[in-house]
Amino acid sequence: MRSITTLGALGRALRDARRRRGWTQAQLAQQAGTTQPKVSIIERGVGNPEASTLLALVAALGLDLVVRERPDADGSFPWDQDRG
């Protein structure tokens, strides 16, 4: 599993998943209920895509979106610390 922390990285991940399926941007757009130009913009990591569009692309590609906390600089997780 790779960590994605930028729109550019998310766009590349979506593009890679689309290509593995052998789909064009237009085919992905149709499956996700959006437009080919929006897919292009997202894959290039530009613009400010709506969360609903990103979630639709993730679902159309059969991907899971996982949200998790990152460890602090010392490697510990916030929930490991005594909150007092």
C-alpha positions as CSV (number, residue, x, y, z in Angstrom):
1,M,0.0,0.0,0.0
2,R,1.4,3.4,-0.9
3,S,0.9,6.6,1.0
4,I,-0.6,9.4,-1.0
5,T,-0.1,12.9,0.4
6,T,-0.5,15.2,-2.6
7,L,-3.0,15.7,-5.4
8,G,-0.3,14.8,-7.8
9,A,0.3,11.4,-6.2
10,L,-3.4,10.7,-6.1
11,G,-3.7,11.6,-9.8
12,R,-0.8,9.3,-10.7
13,A,-2.3,6.4,-8.6
14,L,-5.7,6.8,-10.3
15,R,-4.0,7.0,-13.7
16,D,-2.0,3.9,-13.0
17,A,-5.2,2.0,-11.9
18,R,-7.1,3.1,-15.0
19,R,-4.3,2.0,-17.3
20,R,-4.1,-1.4,-15.5
21,R,-7.8,-1.8,-16.4
22,G,-7.0,-0.8,-20.0
23,W,-9.5,2.0,-19.8
24,T,-9.3,5.4,-21.5
25,Q,-10.0,8.5,-19.6
26,A,-13.4,8.7,-21.3
27,Q,-14.3,5.2,-20.2
28,L,-13.4,6.0,-16.6
29,A,-15.3,9.2,-16.7
30,Q,-18.4,7.3,-18.0
31,Q,-18.1,4.7,-15.2
32,A,-17.7,7.4,-12.6
33,G,-20.4,9.7,-13.8
34,T,-18.0,12.6,-14.6
35,T,-16.3,14.0,-17.7
36,Q,-13.1,13.2,-19.5
37,P,-11.6,16.7,-19.0
38,K,-12.1,16.3,-15.2
39,V,-10.4,12.9,-15.2
40,S,-7.5,14.5,-17.1
41,I,-7.2,17.4,-14.7
42,I,-7.2,15.0,-11.7
43,E,-4.7,12.7,-13.2
44,R,-2.4,15.6,-13.8
45,G,-2.8,16.6,-10.1
46,V,-4.0,20.1,-10.9
47,G,-7.1,22.0,-10.0
48,N,-9.2,21.5,-6.9
49,P,-11.4,18.4,-7.5
50,E,-14.5,17.8,-5.5
51,A,-14.3,15.0,-3.0
52,S,-17.4,13.4,-4.5
53,T,-15.6,13.2,-7.9
54,L,-12.5,11.6,-6.3
55,L,-14.6,9.1,-4.5
56,A,-16.5,8.3,-7.6
57,L,-13.3,7.6,-9.5
58,V,-11.9,5.5,-6.7
59,A,-15.1,3.4,-6.6
60,A,-15.3,3.0,-10.4
61,L,-11.7,1.7,-10.4
62,G,-12.5,-0.8,-7.6
63,L,-10.0,0.8,-5.2
64,D,-10.2,1.3,-1.5
65,L,-9.6,4.7,0.1
66,V,-8.0,4.2,3.5
67,V,-7.6,7.1,5.9
68,R,-5.1,6.6,8.8
69,E,-3.1,8.8,11.1
70,R,0.6,9.2,10.3
71,P,3.1,8.5,13.1
72,D,4.7,11.5,14.8
73,A,8.3,12.4,13.9
74,D,9.5,10.0,16.7
75,G,7.5,7.1,15.2
76,S,4.8,7.1,17.8
77,F,1.1,7.5,17.1
78,P,-1.0,10.2,18.8
79,W,-3.2,7.5,20.4
80,D,-0.1,6.1,22.2
81,Q,0.4,9.2,24.2
82,D,-1.1,9.8,27.6
83,R,-3.8,12.4,27.0
84,G,-4.1,13.3,30.7
